[in-house]
Amino acid sequence: MVVKLLRPIRKSNIMVKDIGDETLIYSLEQEKVHVLNPTARLIWKLCDGQHSLADMEEVLRSRFVIATDHDVIDDVKQTLRIFATQGLLQQIASQ
């Protein structure tokens, strides 16, 4: 599945609960629970339609220790693909 992920927007019918270093998100539509690690949680929070992939990379690099040669954009895309295939994102906003 190829998904164009420019400015992703999370669906509104998702319940979110932070538990320690992890976040549980529950999709009311699919009746599924997803567990997010701190990195995925931050990407999830940035799925507001306002943040581009480059914005997400910048935020991740500012919050986590990441090697300068590491392809953060690819990691973000992979996480967003998972969110999309799990039905957690609305239509993708492009700009």
The first five atom37 places (N, CA, C, CB, O) and aatype in JSON, in Angstrom:
{
  "aatype": [12, 19, 19, 11, 10, 10, 1, 14, 9, 1, 11, 15, 2, 9, 12, 19, 11, 3, 9, 7, 3, 6, 16, 10, 9, 18, 15, 10, 6, 5, 6, 11, 19, 8, 19, 10, 2, 14, 16, 0, 1, 10, 9, 17, 11, 10, 4, 3, 7, 5, 8, 15, 10, 0, 3, 12, 6, 6, 19, 10, 1, 15, 1, 13, 19, 9, 0, 16, 3, 8, 3, 19, 9, 3, 3, 19, 11, 5, 16, 10, 1, 9, 13, 0, 16, 5, 7, 10, 10, 5, 5, 9, 0, 15, 5],
  "atom_mask": [
    [1, 1, 1, 1, 1],
    [1, 1, 1, 1, 1],
    [1, 1, 1, 1, 1],
    [1, 1, 1, 1, 1],
    [1, 1, 1, 1, 1],
    [1, 1, 1, 1, 1],
    [1, 1, 1, 1, 1],
    [1, 1, 1, 1, 1],
    [1, 1, 1, 1, 1],
    [1, 1, 1, 1, 1],
    [1, 1, 1, 1, 1],
    [1, 1, 1, 1, 1],
    [1, 1, 1, 1, 1],
    [1, 1, 1, 1, 1],
    [1, 1, 1, 1, 1],
    [1, 1, 1, 1, 1],
    [1, 1, 1, 1, 1],
    [1, 1, 1, 1, 1],
    [1, 1, 1, 1, 1],
    [1, 1, 1, 0, 1],
    [1, 1, 1, 1, 1],
    [1, 1, 1, 1, 1],
    [1, 1, 1, 1, 1],
    [1, 1, 1, 1, 1],
    [1, 1, 1, 1, 1],
    [1, 1, 1, 1, 1],
    [1, 1, 1, 1, 1],
    [1, 1, 1, 1, 1],
    [1, 1, 1, 1, 1],
    [1, 1, 1, 1, 1],
    [1, 1, 1, 1, 1],
    [1, 1, 1, 1, 1],
    [1, 1, 1, 1, 1],
    [1, 1, 1, 1, 1],
    [1, 1, 1, 1, 1],
    [1, 1, 1, 1, 1],
    [1, 1, 1, 1, 1],
    [1, 1, 1, 1, 1],
    [1, 1, 1, 1, 1],
    [1, 1, 1, 1, 1],
    [1, 1, 1, 1, 1],
    [1, 1, 1, 1, 1],
    [1, 1, 1, 1, 1],
    [1, 1, 1, 1, 1],
    [1, 1, 1, 1, 1],
    [1, 1, 1, 1, 1],
    [1, 1, 1, 1, 1],
    [1, 1, 1, 1, 1],
    [1, 1, 1, 0, 1],
    [1, 1, 1, 1, 1],
    [1, 1, 1, 1, 1],
    [1, 1, 1, 1, 1],
    [1, 1, 1, 1, 1],
    [1, 1, 1, 1, 1],
    [1, 1, 1, 1, 1],
    [1, 1, 1, 1, 1],
    [1, 1, 1, 1, 1],
    [1, 1, 1, 1, 1],
    [1, 1, 1, 1, 1],
    [1, 1, 1, 1, 1],
    [1, 1, 1, 1, 1],
    [1, 1, 1, 1, 1],
    [1, 1, 1, 1, 1],
    [1, 1, 1, 1, 1],
    [1, 1, 1, 1, 1],
    [1, 1, 1, 1, 1],
    [1, 1, 1, 1, 1],
    [1, 1, 1, 1, 1],
    [1, 1, 1, 1, 1],
    [1, 1, 1, 1, 1],
    [1, 1, 1, 1, 1],
    [1, 1, 1, 1, 1],
    [1, 1, 1, 1, 1],
    [1, 1, 1, 1, 1],
    [1, 1, 1, 1, 1],
    [1, 1, 1, 1, 1],
    [1, 1, 1, 1, 1],
    [1, 1, 1, 1, 1],
    [1, 1, 1, 1, 1],
    [1, 1, 1, 1, 1],
    [1, 1, 1, 1, 1],
    [1, 1, 1, 1, 1],
    [1, 1, 1, 1, 1],
    [1, 1, 1, 1, 1],
    [1, 1, 1, 1, 1],
    [1, 1, 1, 1, 1],
    [1, 1, 1, 0, 1],
    [1, 1, 1, 1, 1],
    [1, 1, 1, 1, 1],
    [1, 1, 1, 1, 1],
    [1, 1, 1, 1, 1],
    [1, 1, 1, 1, 1],
    [1, 1, 1, 1, 1],
    [1, 1, 1, 1, 1],
    [1, 1, 1, 1, 1]
  ],
  "atom_positions": [
    [[0.84, -1.18, 0.0], [0.0, 0.0, 0.0], [0.88, 1.24, 0.0], [-0.95, 0.0, 1.22], [1.7, 1.42, 0.9]],
    [[0.73, 2.08, -1.0], [1.48, 3.32, -1.08], [0.57, 4.44, -0.61], [2.01, 3.58, -2.54], [-0.53, 4.63, -1.13]],
    [[1.03, 5.17, 0.37], [0.25, 6.27, 0.93], [1.07, 7.54, 0.83], [-0.16, 5.98, 2.41], [2.23, 7.57, 1.25]],
    [[0.49, 8.58, 0.28], [1.17, 9.86, 0.21], [1.04, 10.51, 1.59], [0.58, 10.78, -0.93], [-0.06, 10.85, 2.03]],
    [[2.16, 10.69, 2.24], [2.15, 11.17, 3.62], [2.86, 12.52, 3.73], [2.82, 10.15, 4.55], [4.05, 12.57, 4.04]],
    [[2.15, 13.58, 3.48], [2.78, 14.89, 3.52], [2.46, 15.64, 4.82], [2.34, 15.71, 2.34], [3.38, 16.09, 5.5]],
    [[1.21, 15.76, 5.16], [0.77, 16.42, 6.4], [-0.37, 15.58, 6.98], [0.31, 17.92, 6.13], [-1.54, 15.91, 6.82]],
    [[0.0, 14.49, 7.65], [-1.02, 13.55, 8.12], [-1.89, 14.14, 9.23], [-0.35, 12.29, 8.63], [-1.47, 15.01, 10.0]],
    [[-3.12, 13.64, 9.28], [-4.09, 14.07, 10.28], [-4.65, 12.82, 10.96], [-5.24, 14.94, 9.64], [-5.17, 11.93, 10.29]],
    [[-4.54, 12.77, 12.28], [-5.08, 11.61, 13.0], [-6.61, 11.71, 13.05], [-4.49, 11.53, 14.45], [-7.17, 12.8, 13.06]],
    [[-7.26, 10.56, 13.08], [-8.71, 10.53, 13.2], [-9.11, 11.02, 14.58], [-9.26, 9.1, 12.95], [-8.37, 10.88, 15.55]],
    [[-10.29, 11.58, 14.65], [-10.75, 12.17, 15.91], [-11.42, 11.15, 16.84], [-11.71, 13.29, 15.63], [-11.56, 11.41, 18.04]],
    [[-11.82, 10.02, 16.32], [-12.53, 9.03, 17.15], [-11.55, 8.03, 17.77], [-13.59, 8.29, 16.32], [-11.81, 6.83, 17.8]],
    [[-10.44, 8.54, 18.26], [-9.4, 7.72, 18.87], [-9.25, 8.16, 20.33], [-8.04, 7.86, 18.1], [-9.1, 9.35, 20.62]],
    [[-9.28, 7.2, 21.23], [-9.06, 7.48, 22.65], [-7.57, 7.29, 22.93], [-9.94, 6.56, 23.58], [-6.97, 6.33, 22.44]],
    [[-6.98, 8.19, 23.7], [-5.54, 8.16, 23.99], [-5.32, 8.14, 25.49], [-4.81, 9.38, 23.35], [-5.94, 8.91, 26.23]],
    [[-4.45, 7.24, 25.95], [-4.12, 7.13, 27.37], [-2.62, 6.92, 27.49], [-4.91, 5.96, 28.05], [-2.07, 5.94, 26.97]],
    [[-1.94, 7.85, 28.19], [-0.5, 7.71, 28.44], [-0.3, 6.86, 29.68], [0.18, 9.09, 28.61], [-0.9, 7.11, 30.73]],
    [[0.56, 5.84, 29.56], [0.89, 4.96, 30.68], [2.41, 4.82, 30.7], [0.18, 3.55, 30.55], [2.99, 4.08, 29.91]],
    [[3.03, 5.55, 31.62], [4.49, 5.52, 31.69], [5.1, 6.03, 30.4], [0.0, 0.0, 0.0], [4.74, 7.11, 29.92]],
    [[6.02, 5.25, 29.83], [6.7, 5.64, 28.6], [5.92, 5.25, 27.34], [8.06, 5.01, 28.55], [6.36, 5.55, 26.23]],
    [[4.79, 4.6, 27.51], [4.01, 4.16, 26.36], [2.67, 4.89, 26.31], [3.79, 2.63, 26.4], [2.19, 5.42, 27.31]],
    [[2.1, 4.88, 25.15], [0.78, 5.46, 24.95], [-0.12, 4.41, 24.33], [0.85, 6.74, 24.06], [0.26, 3.74, 23.36]],
    [[-1.31, 4.27, 24.89], [-2.31, 3.37, 24.31], [-3.29, 4.23, 23.52], [-3.05, 2.54, 25.43], [-3.79, 5.24, 24.02]],
    [[-3.55, 3.83, 22.3], [-4.59, 4.49, 21.53], [-5.61, 3.44, 21.14], [-4.01, 5.22, 20.27], [-5.26, 2.33, 20.72]],
    [[-6.86, 3.8, 21.3], [-7.96, 2.87, 21.03], [-8.82, 3.44, 19.91], [-8.81, 2.62, 22.31], [-9.35, 4.55, 20.02]],
    [[-8.94, 2.67, 18.85], [-9.76, 3.07, 17.72], [-11.19, 2.6, 17.98], [-9.2, 2.49, 16.38], [-11.45, 1.39, 17.98]],
    [[-12.1, 3.53, 18.19], [-13.51, 3.19, 18.42], [-14.1, 2.52, 17.18], [-14.31, 4.45, 18.78], [-14.91, 1.6, 17.28]],
    [[-13.68, 3.0, 16.02], [-14.19, 2.48, 14.74], [-13.81, 1.01, 14.54], [-13.64, 3.32, 13.58], [-14.64, 0.2, 14.12]],
    [[-12.57, 0.67, 14.85], [-12.08, -0.68, 14.61], [-12.05, -1.55, 15.87], [-10.72, -0.63, 14.01], [-11.79, -2.75, 15.8]],
    [[-12.32, -0.92, 17.01], [-12.27, -1.62, 18.29], [-10.93, -2.32, 18.48], [-13.41, -2.63, 18.39], [-10.87, -3.5, 18.82]],
    [[-9.85, -1.56, 18.25], [-8.49, -2.07, 18.37], [-7.68, -1.15, 19.26], [-7.82, -2.21, 16.99], [-7.85, 0.07, 19.26]],
    [[-6.78, -1.76, 20.04], [-5.85, -1.01, 20.87], [-4.47, -1.08, 20.22], [-5.81, -1.57, 22.34], [-4.05, -2.13, 19.73]],
    [[-3.78, 0.04, 20.21], [-2.42, 0.12, 19.68], [-1.54, 0.7, 20.77], [-2.36, 0.99, 18.37], [-1.93, 1.62, 21.48]],
    [[-0.34, 0.15, 20.92], [0.61, 0.61, 21.91], [1.74, 1.35, 21.19], [1.17, -0.57, 22.77], [2.38, 0.79, 20.3]],
    [[1.96, 2.59, 21.59], [2.99, 3.41, 20.95], [4.16, 3.63, 21.89], [2.41, 4.76, 20.51], [3.97, 3.93, 23.07]],
    [[5.36, 3.48, 21.37], [6.55, 3.83, 22.14], [6.7, 5.36, 22.1], [7.84, 3.11, 21.58], [5.94, 6.02, 21.4]],
    [[7.66, 5.93, 22.84], [7.78, 7.39, 22.88], [7.96, 8.05, 21.51], [8.93, 7.77, 23.74], [7.42, 9.13, 21.26]],
    [[8.71, 7.41, 20.62], [8.91, 7.99, 19.29], [7.61, 7.99, 18.5], [9.98, 7.21, 18.52], [7.25, 9.01, 17.91]],
    [[6.92, 6.87, 18.47], [5.64, 6.79, 17.75], [4.61, 7.73, 18.37], [5.1, 5.34, 17.76], [3.8, 8.32, 17.66]],
    [[4.65, 7.87, 19.7], [3.72, 8.79, 20.38], [3.94, 10.22, 19.9], [3.89, 8.7, 21.92], [2.98, 10.94, 19.65]],
    [[5.2, 10.62, 19.78], [5.49, 11.98, 19.32], [5.03, 12.16, 17.88], [6.99, 12.28, 19.46], [4.45, 13.2, 17.54]],
    [[5.29, 11.19, 17.04], [4.81, 11.27, 15.65], [3.3, 11.37, 15.63], [5.28, 10.04, 14.83], [2.74, 12.16, 14.86]],
    [[2.63, 10.58, 16.46], [1.16, 10.61, 16.55], [0.68, 12.02, 16.91], [0.65, 9.59, 17.6], [-0.25, 12.53, 16.3]],
    [[1.32, 12.63, 17.9], [0.91, 13.97, 18.32], [1.13, 15.0, 17.22], [1.68, 14.38, 19.58], [0.42, 16.01, 17.15]],
    [[2.11, 14.77, 16.37], [2.4, 15.69, 15.27], [1.48, 15.49, 14.06], [3.84, 15.53, 14.84], [1.55, 16.25, 13.1]],
    [[0.64, 14.48, 14.11], [-0.31, 14.21, 13.01], [-1.53, 15.11, 13.18], [-0.74, 12.7, 12.99], [-2.64, 14.64, 13.45]],
    [[-1.32, 16.41, 13.02], [-2.38, 17.39, 13.22], [-2.71, 18.16, 11.94], [-1.99, 18.36, 14.31], [-3.47, 19.12, 11.97]],
    [[-2.12, 17.72, 10.84], [-2.35, 18.41, 9.56], [-1.5, 19.64, 9.38], [0.0, 0.0, 0.0], [-1.52, 20.26, 8.31]],
    [[-0.74, 20.02, 10.41], [0.09, 21.21, 10.35], [1.57, 20.9, 10.14], [-0.08, 22.01, 11.61], [2.33, 21.75, 9.69]],
    [[1.97, 19.66, 10.46], [3.38, 19.29, 10.42], [3.71, 18.44, 9.2], [3.77, 18.54, 11.69], [3.07, 17.42, 8.94]],
    [[4.71, 18.88, 8.46], [5.2, 18.11, 7.32], [6.17, 17.04, 7.82], [5.9, 19.03, 6.27], [6.5, 17.01, 9.0]],
    [[6.61, 16.17, 6.93], [7.6, 15.17, 7.3], [8.89, 15.84, 7.77], [7.88, 14.22, 6.12], [9.52, 15.37, 8.72]],
    [[9.28, 16.91, 7.11], [10.49, 17.64, 7.52], [10.32, 18.23, 8.92], [10.83, 18.75, 6.51], [11.25, 18.21, 9.71]],
    [[9.13, 18.74, 9.21], [8.85, 19.27, 10.55], [8.99, 18.16, 11.6], [7.44, 19.9, 10.61], [9.57, 18.35, 12.66]],
    [[8.43, 17.0, 11.26], [8.48, 15.87, 12.18], [9.92, 15.44, 12.43], [7.66, 14.68, 11.64], [10.31, 15.15, 13.56]],
    [[10.71, 15.41, 11.37], [12.13, 15.06, 11.53], [12.82, 16.05, 12.47], [12.85, 15.03, 10.16], [13.56, 15.65, 13.36]],
    [[12.57, 17.32, 12.27], [13.2, 18.35, 13.09], [12.82, 18.18, 14.58], [12.78, 19.75, 12.6], [13.68, 18.27, 15.45]],
    [[11.55, 17.92, 14.85], [11.1, 17.73, 16.23], [11.75, 16.48, 16.83], [9.56, 17.62, 16.29], [12.22, 16.51, 17.96]],
    [[11.76, 15.39, 16.07], [12.36, 14.15, 16.58], [13.83, 14.34, 16.89], [12.19, 13.01, 15.57], [14.32, 13.89, 17.93]],
    [[14.55, 15.01, 16.0], [15.98, 15.24, 16.23], [16.22, 16.13, 17.45], [16.62, 15.87, 14.98], [17.24, 16.01, 18.13]],
    [[15.28, 17.03, 17.73], [15.45, 17.92, 18.88], [15.12, 17.22, 20.2], [14.57, 19.16, 18.72], [15.59, 17.65, 21.26]],
    [[14.32, 16.15, 20.15], [13.89, 15.48, 21.38], [14.66, 14.2, 21.7], [12.45, 15.16, 21.28], [14.69, 13.76, 22.85]],
    [[15.27, 13.6, 20.68], [15.96, 12.33, 20.87], [17.4, 12.44, 20.35], [15.22, 11.19, 20.14], [17.7, 13.26, 19.48]],
    [[18.28, 11.63, 20.89], [19.65, 11.56, 20.4], [19.64, 10.64, 19.18], [20.65, 11.04, 21.51], [19.4, 9.44, 19.29]],
    [[19.91, 11.24, 18.01], [19.84, 10.5, 16.75], [21.11, 10.81, 15.96], [18.55, 10.88, 15.92], [21.5, 11.97, 15.83]],
    [[21.74, 9.78, 15.43], [22.94, 9.97, 14.61], [22.6, 10.86, 13.42], [23.52, 8.61, 14.12], [21.52, 10.73, 12.83]],
    [[23.49, 11.76, 13.07], [23.23, 12.7, 12.0], [23.01, 12.02, 10.64], [24.36, 13.68, 11.89], [22.32, 12.57, 9.78]],
    [[23.59, 10.84, 10.45], [23.43, 10.14, 9.18], [22.23, 9.19, 9.16], [24.69, 9.36, 8.86], [21.99, 8.51, 8.16]],
    [[21.46, 9.14, 10.25], [20.29, 8.27, 10.31], [19.15, 8.88, 9.5], [19.86, 8.03, 11.78], [18.89, 10.08, 9.6]],
    [[18.45, 8.07, 8.71], [17.35, 8.52, 7.86], [16.05, 8.59, 8.67], [17.18, 7.58, 6.64], [15.26, 7.65, 8.67]],
    [[15.86, 9.7, 9.36], [14.69, 9.89, 10.21], [13.41, 9.96, 9.37], [14.83, 11.16, 11.05], [12.38, 9.43, 9.78]],
    [[13.48, 10.59, 8.21], [12.3, 10.71, 7.34], [11.77, 9.32, 7.0], [12.65, 11.49, 6.04], [10.55, 9.11, 7.0]],
    [[12.65, 8.38, 6.71], [12.21, 7.02, 6.4], [11.5, 6.39, 7.6], [13.4, 6.15, 5.96], [10.49, 5.7, 7.44]],
    [[12.04, 6.61, 8.79], [11.39, 6.09, 10.0], [10.0, 6.7, 10.18], [12.25, 6.37, 11.24], [9.05, 6.0, 10.53]],
    [[9.89, 8.0, 9.95], [8.6, 8.68, 10.08], [7.62, 8.12, 9.06], [8.77, 10.2, 9.88], [6.47, 7.84, 9.4]],
    [[8.07, 7.96, 7.82], [7.2, 7.41, 6.77], [6.71, 6.01, 7.14], [7.93, 7.36, 5.43], [5.54, 5.69, 6.96]],
    [[7.61, 5.2, 7.66], [7.24, 3.84, 8.04], [6.18, 3.86, 9.15], [8.49, 3.05, 8.5], [5.21, 3.11, 9.1]],
    [[6.37, 4.71, 10.14], [5.4, 4.81, 11.24], [4.06, 5.31, 10.71], [5.93, 5.76, 12.34], [3.01, 4.79, 11.1]],
    [[4.08, 6.3, 9.84], [2.84, 6.83, 9.28], [2.13, 5.8, 8.4], [3.12, 8.1, 8.47], [0.9, 5.76, 8.38]],
    [[2.89, 4.98, 7.69], [2.28, 3.91, 6.89], [1.53, 2.93, 7.81], [3.36, 3.15, 6.06], [0.43, 2.49, 7.49]],
    [[2.15, 2.62, 8.94], [1.49, 1.73, 9.9], [0.21, 2.38, 10.41], [2.44, 1.39, 11.08], [-0.84, 1.73, 10.46]],
    [[0.29, 3.66, 10.8], [-0.92, 4.36, 11.25], [-2.0, 4.32, 10.17], [-0.58, 5.83, 11.62], [-3.17, 4.07, 10.46]],
    [[-1.6, 4.57, 8.92], [-2.56, 4.6, 7.82], [-3.18, 3.23, 7.58], [-1.88, 5.1, 6.54], [-4.39, 3.13, 7.41]],
    [[-2.36, 2.19, 7.56], [-2.9, 0.85, 7.3], [-3.78, 0.37, 8.45], [-1.76, -0.14, 7.05], [-4.64, -0.49, 8.25]],
    [[-3.57, 0.9, 9.64], [-4.4, 0.55, 10.78], [-5.65, 1.42, 10.86], [-3.6, 0.66, 12.08], [-6.45, 1.29, 11.79]],
    [[-5.83, 2.32, 9.89], [-7.02, 3.16, 9.85], [-7.05, 4.26, 10.89], [0.0, 0.0, 0.0], [-8.12, 4.68, 11.33]],
    [[-5.88, 4.73, 11.3], [-5.8, 5.73, 12.36], [-5.69, 7.17, 11.84], [-4.62, 5.43, 13.25], [-5.78, 8.12, 12.61]],
    [[-5.49, 7.32, 10.53], [-5.34, 8.65, 9.94], [-6.51, 9.0, 9.05], [-4.05, 8.74, 9.16], [-7.09, 8.15, 8.38]],
    [[-6.84, 10.31, 9.05], [-7.83, 10.82, 8.11], [-7.16, 11.0, 6.77], [-8.45, 12.14, 8.61], [-6.02, 10.58, 6.58]],
    [[-7.86, 11.63, 5.86], [-7.26, 11.95, 4.56], [-6.02, 12.79, 4.81], [-8.27, 12.71, 3.64], [-5.99, 13.64, 5.7]],
    [[-5.02, 12.56, 4.03], [-3.75, 13.25, 4.16], [-3.86, 14.64, 3.53], [-2.62, 12.44, 3.52], [-4.27, 14.77, 2.38]],
    [[-3.48, 15.66, 4.29], [-3.47, 17.03, 3.75], [-2.13, 17.28, 3.09], [-3.74, 18.09, 4.87], [-1.09, 16.97, 3.67]],
    [[-2.14, 17.83, 1.89], [-0.89, 18.14, 1.22], [-0.75, 19.64, 1.08], [-0.81, 17.47, -0.16], [-1.72, 20.39, 1.1]],
    [[0.5, 20.05, 0.95], [0.76, 21.48, 0.77], [2.07, 21.66, 0.1], [0.73, 22.22, 2.1], [2.49, 22.8, -0.15]]
  ]
}
